[in-house]
Amino acid sequence: MIADRNCNPKVSDVYNLFNKWRKCNIGVRTGKYLFAELEKCVAVYNEEYNDIGGKAFIQRYSDCNGKEEPLILAVCTPLMSRVHRHILQSKELVFIDASSSFEDFNNPMFVVSTSSAAGGLPLGIVVTSAESATVIHQGMTKLSQMFPEDAFYGSGSPKKIIIDDSMAERDGLRKTWHTADILLCTFHFLQNIWRWLLNVKHGIDCDERQILMNLVRKLVYAKTEAELITEYSHFENHPFVKNYNNFNSYIANYWVRRKEWALCFRDAVYMRGINTNNYAESGIRILKDIVFKRVKAYNLIQLFNFITITFDMYYKRRLLAIAYNRMNRHIALRYKGLGALEVPGNNIKESTTKNIYLVKSTHYKDRVYEINTTVWTCTCSISLTGYPSGEPCKHQHAVANKFNLVAPNLIPYFNGDGRFLYALVALGVEQVGDKSFYMGMNEEFHRQSEDNITHTD
């Protein structure tokens, strides 16, 4: 019995059987047969999901007669299409970040995402064989062709894009979306400056690094363009800066691109208090930790399946958690409530101007904040540019609660329409069901009462 390999197979037998199963179900690791199978998978995916917004594109990698064709795998799942269609922030601010080590050939993966009350939400994914400006442009162009007709909330192009300081990425994106403003992540910009100062080769004295860093921070956080120019003049004339011509030249190169990193040039309404690409970093971490579980895909076919199935399922569950009022604790801390219950209902009034509401401060008796529900801004949070910021606050939440409005900045804790919106993005029109399912008991009662009054009149 022990010697019978039919009952007690060797390790090599199991390994050979597994290799046969893997080759049959996942395909080979590389070569022309891999791309042939991947093209079949993409064709099947397009045929099955095209009607509900799911599209994919594959371009084989080839290097014949000195002419190289890069690998391009662009994916826009049905959920990503619905994010384009229903999430307001998708036209305002987009994050793009790249990472590798998802499969053996370490092809870079570019994740396009946007912010929402549910956290970062994906808009599309591109896998390429290189990170040059030309290849990035080709990949993003193919991805934009996968997007629905009403991409980026009907605008066709995002207004702002936050990226890391990559010249190739910046040039490639500018060729793809000409009207979008390319911005640098504030955190990574300052981090690059600090790393430069810490580099022993540059000869910066240890006691002077922090002072030089603070001078750069003043440039980044200048409130107006005039203040920025004044601070730069102070920077150039500072004695420590004059001692280090290499540092002065280094910052002078950034000064030419000051509109990319200086906060005074950023439109606070579209930024909504976000000046870093933390949402993109979070999306990459979700891919590596949750979707791939810190294990590389066997080949591009398995990578494609992870993106179209597992990755999509994760965000579907995240959105449904909000639709069912079962949200993640970390998301709830930033977007849920925000102290809205501290604002008495009598402090909230409609103004004579449409979509403008007035909220009395609970701390300052003579102060009244103005909430614009067209773009959802509040004057309690004035940006560096001196205009109302679009970041979430308790006054916006209090107005949304009292007048039963859907605010893109906030979790719709008491609003059935808002919960229905997130369920619609997660499930689609075919599966979302009736809107009344997402209404609270009191909300449903009030709506029925209003309908009865209307019918009586």
Secondary structure, DSSP 8 states (H G I E B T S, - for coil): -TT-TTTS--HHHHHHHHHHHHHHHT--SSSHHHHHHHHHHHHHHHHHHGGGT-EEEEE--EEETTEEE--EEEEE-HHHHHHHHH-THHHHEEEEEEE--SBTT---EEEEEE--TTS-EEEEEEEES--SHHHHHHHHHHHHHHS-TTTTTTTSS-SEEEE-S-HHHHHHHHHH-TTSEEEE-HHHHHHHHHHHHH-GGGT--HHHHHHHHHHHHHHHT-SSHHHHHHHHHHHHH-HHHHH-HHHHHHHHHHHTTHHHH-GGGS-HHHHTT--S-HHHHHHHHIIIIIISTT--BSSHHHHHHIIIIIIHHHHHHHHHHHHTT---HHHHHHHS-TTGGGS-GGGEEE-SSTTEEEEE-SS-TT-EEEEETTTTEEEEEE-TTSSEE-S--HHHHHHHHHHT---TTS--SS-HHHHHHHHHHHH-TTTS--GGGGS-HHHHHHHHHHHHHHHH-
